[in-house]
Amino acid sequence: MKTIIFVIITTVLTAFSYNTSDSAPTSKKMENCMTPQNPYNDGGGHNAGFNWAMENGGDCDGNSESFNEGCEEYFRQLYDYNTCVADSQK
């Protein structure tokens, strides 16, 4: 029984890991896509805004200009990431 399960798992993994010539370049292109990274580590408003946007999404309409700028930076990075991913799938 263990042998049968092993053969099935190996077969499935082999089938999914097989790359055709069309899918290999897409994977390489996606390696260049960076997920949003918080450039702020000061514990201030920029940092709080970036973290808030990452966790909650929504509008960047806080009471602080630095909070809003941090929030907007997250969405800029997210847009760049999504654009990169979409371009890599073409």
Long-range contacts (C-beta under 8 A, 24 or more apart in sequence): 26-88, 26-89, 29-87, 29-88, 30-84, 30-85, 30-88, 32-84, 32-88, 33-81, 33-84, 33-85, 33-88, 34-77, 34-80, 34-81, 34-84, 35-77, 35-81, 36-74, 36-77, 36-78, 36-81, 37-77, 38-74, 39-73, 40-70, 40-73, 45-69, 45-70, 46-70, 46-73, 49-73, 49-74, 50-74
